[in-house]
Amino acid sequence: MTMDNTPIDREGSRSIVVNYTSMKILVGRKMKMTRTFDEDGFVKTVTAVDAKPTKVFNVITNEKNGYNAVKVKVENRKKSKYIEFRADEDLSEAFKVGDKIGVKNFNPGDKVKVIGKSKGKGFSGVIKRYGFSRGPETHGSGHHRRVGSIGSMFPQHVMKGKKMPGRAGNHQVTVKNLEIIDVDIDKDIILVSGAIPGSCGSEVRIISE
């Protein structure tokens, strides 16, 4: 898994960079994990994703805006928001304003990547946050779960990026090379192989690779 820090444009919509044009996109809600059986009877662990009501709001071209992207409108219960999916080439032929984005564009066997926000774990120490080794457990040891040395005499301050206690989780995470196992067009539900970031009910974005 890799963490992303994608920029937010002036209108407050989040941009996702995609390096191809014949792409399939989906904005959904993570439901739960379950399992299915393939034709040979082997078990496959999958995650069910419920597609959110999404429409193409605008197709951005390089001639007018300096980059190519498709902006979609996600209709949430409280407030609608906009998400951009960028590409290297023109998307005006692949997407039209008003088109509905759903699971019907995906097929079993498609390779996708899933973008979501990982579960927040609160303020955590370095053992839980980074997997540090603990100190001796014997009585009298002053180093059970402490950080240890955080610097030397020079340059007289803690270097930026030092691994120390702090907030764990709640980061944008991208999981690549996942596979679409099954698509239910009637219920607008898609099954993705393996685990995807986020808690149940959180928003995820699926992009074909």
ABEGO torsion letter per residue (X at the ends): XBBBBBBBBAAGBBBBBBABABBBBBBBBBABBBBBBBAAGBBBBBBBBBBBBBBBABBBBAAAAGBBBBBBBBBBAABBBBBBBBBABBAAAABBBGBBBBAAABBBGBBBBBBBBBBBAEBBBAAAAAGBBBBBABBGBABAABAEBAEBAOAGBBBBGBBBBEBBEGBBBBBBGBBBABBBAAAGBBBBBEBBBEBBGBBBBBBBX
